[in-house]
Amino acid sequence: MKLNFIEDEAKSLTIEFEGFDRGIPDMIKEKLLESKEVDFAGVIKEHPELGNPRLVVKSEKNARNLVLKAVEEVQEELKEIASQVPKK
């Protein structure tokens, strides 16, 4: 798995998720859309079976920082879910 930064500007960020399906980028997108600081967040994939998903973020704030914050929030949610799974 690898991240490719296609566009990396202060207010605009496009990240290609190489070796990922849409799951992780979609979770990040959903967290981004909860923020009033985000103007646009979306995941695109050219073809369902080919290519890699891309997360596109547009904001008046620093897009990279907003993505990092969203990733941290997703991590916390996943930790909470993991804590509720009974161990055998």
C-alpha positions in Angstrom: 0.0 0.0 0.0 1.3 3.4 -1.0 0.1 7.0 -1.1 0.8 9.1 -4.2 0.3 12.9 -3.8 -1.1 13.9 -7.2 -1.8 17.5 -6.1 -0.4 18.9 -2.9 -1.3 22.6 -2.5 -2.2 24.5 0.6 -5.9 24.6 -0.1 -6.2 21.6 -2.5 -5.0 18.0 -2.0 -5.4 14.9 -4.2 -4.1 11.6 -2.9 -4.0 8.4 -4.8 -4.3 5.3 -2.6 -2.3 2.6 -4.4 -3.1 -0.9 -3.4 -6.3 0.2 -1.5 -10.0 -0.3 -2.2 -12.4 2.6 -1.6 -13.0 1.8 2.1 -10.2 3.8 3.8 -10.5 6.8 1.5 -14.3 6.8 1.9 -14.0 6.8 5.7 -11.6 9.8 5.6 -14.0 11.6 3.2 -16.9 11.1 5.5 -15.0 12.6 8.4 -13.9 15.5 6.2 -17.5 16.2 5.1 -18.4 16.7 8.8 -16.0 19.7 9.0 -17.3 23.1 8.1 -13.8 24.0 7.0 -14.0 21.6 4.1 -15.4 23.0 0.8 -15.3 19.7 -1.1 -14.2 16.1 -0.3 -14.8 13.2 -2.6 -13.3 9.9 -3.7 -13.0 9.1 -7.4 -12.1 5.8 -9.1 -12.0 5.7 -12.8 -13.1 2.1 -13.1 -14.5 -0.3 -10.4 -11.9 -3.0 -11.2 -9.0 -0.9 -12.5 -7.0 2.0 -11.2 -6.7 3.3 -7.7 -9.1 5.5 -5.6 -8.2 9.2 -5.2 -9.2 11.4 -2.3 -9.8 15.0 -3.5 -10.0 17.7 -0.8 -10.7 21.5 -1.3 -10.7 24.0 1.5 -9.9 27.5 2.5 -7.8 26.1 5.3 -4.8 23.8 5.0 -6.1 20.7 3.3 -3.3 18.4 4.4 -3.9 19.3 8.1 -7.6 18.6 7.7 -6.9 15.2 6.2 -4.5 14.4 9.1 -7.2 15.4 11.6 -9.8 13.2 9.7 -7.4 10.2 9.8 -6.9 10.6 13.5 -10.7 10.6 14.0 -11.1 7.5 11.9 -8.3 5.8 13.9 -10.1 6.6 17.2 -13.4 5.2 15.9 -11.7 2.0 14.8 -10.0 1.6 18.2 -13.4 2.0 19.8 -14.9 -0.7 17.6 -11.9 -3.0 18.2 -12.4 -2.6 22.0 -16.0 -3.9 21.6 -15.0 -7.1 19.8 -14.8 -9.9 22.3 -11.5 -11.7 22.5 -11.4 -15.5 22.5 
